Amino acid sequence: MADLHKAIRAIHNNVIVIKGDTKEDIIALDDSGNSVTIDWTNVEAWTDPNEYQYKRAAEYPNVKDQLDDLYHNGINGWKNTIKAVKDKYPKG
C-alpha cells in the first residue's frame, strides 16, 4: 500500500496536519484545526506517480559498480545496464 500520509495529502489538498500512522488511528486536520473526513476508497486506490523512481533507485547498481561497469564495458555497456532498469520501471 502507498504511503497513507502522501496519499491523503494528494487526495485532500486542504489537509495541513496528519496525526497517526494507520487507517484506524489517522486524524487529518485543515488549516483551522478542523477534522477532515478522509475518503478511504480514493486514498487506498491512489498510486504514487513517483513509484517508478523509488523502484529504479533501489535497483540501480551502486556508484562504485557503475564506475567499474564504465571502465570495463565503456559508455555503451553502462547505458545498457541502466536502460534495463529504466525499461523494467518505465515512467508512469
C-alpha positions in Angstrom: 0.0 0.0 0.0 1.2 3.5 -0.7 2.3 5.9 2.0 -1.0 6.8 3.6 0.1 10.4 4.5 1.2 11.1 1.0 -2.0 9.6 -0.5 -4.2 11.6 1.9 -2.4 14.9 1.0 -2.7 14.1 -2.7 -6.5 13.4 -2.4 -7.3 16.0 0.2 -5.4 19.2 -0.7 -6.9 21.0 2.3 -5.2 18.7 4.8 -2.4 20.5 6.7 -1.7 18.1 9.7 -2.0 14.3 9.8 -1.7 12.5 13.1 -1.4 8.8 13.3 0.1 6.1 11.0 -2.7 3.6 10.4 -6.1 3.8 8.8 -7.6 3.2 12.3 -5.8 6.0 14.1 -5.2 8.7 11.4 -6.7 12.1 12.1 -6.4 14.7 9.4 -6.8 18.4 10.1 -7.2 21.5 7.9 -5.5 24.9 8.5 -8.2 25.8 11.0 -7.7 22.7 13.0 -11.0 21.2 11.8 -11.2 17.4 11.2 -11.2 16.4 7.5 -13.2 13.4 6.6 -10.9 11.1 4.7 -12.1 9.4 1.5 -10.5 6.0 2.2 -11.7 4.4 -1.0 -9.7 7.0 -3.0 -6.8 7.0 -0.6 -6.4 3.2 -0.9 -6.8 3.3 -4.7 -4.2 6.1 -5.1 -1.0 5.3 -6.9 2.1 7.3 -6.2 3.1 8.9 -9.6 6.8 8.7 -8.5 6.8 5.0 -7.6 8.9 4.2 -10.6 11.6 6.5 -9.3 11.8 4.6 -6.0 11.9 1.2 -7.7 14.7 2.4 -10.1 16.8 3.9 -7.3 16.6 0.6 -5.4 17.7 -1.5 -8.4 20.4 0.7 -9.9 23.9 -0.6 -9.2 25.8 1.5 -6.6 28.1 4.2 -7.9 31.2 2.0 -7.4 29.7 -0.8 -9.6 28.6 1.7 -12.2 32.1 3.2 -12.5 33.5 -0.3 -12.7 31.0 -1.0 -15.5 32.1 2.1 -17.3 35.7 1.1 -17.1 35.3 -2.5 -18.2 32.4 -2.1 -20.7 32.5 1.5 -21.8 29.7 4.0 -22.0 27.5 1.7 -24.1 27.8 -1.2 -21.7 26.9 1.2 -18.8 24.0 2.6 -20.8 22.7 -0.9 -21.4 22.8 -1.7 -17.6 20.9 1.5 -16.8 18.5 1.1 -19.7 17.5 -2.4 -18.4 16.3 -0.9 -15.1 14.6 2.0 -16.8 12.8 -0.4 -19.1 11.7 -2.5 -16.2 10.3 0.5 -14.4 9.0 3.0 -17.0 7.8 6.4 -16.2 4.1 6.3 -15.2 
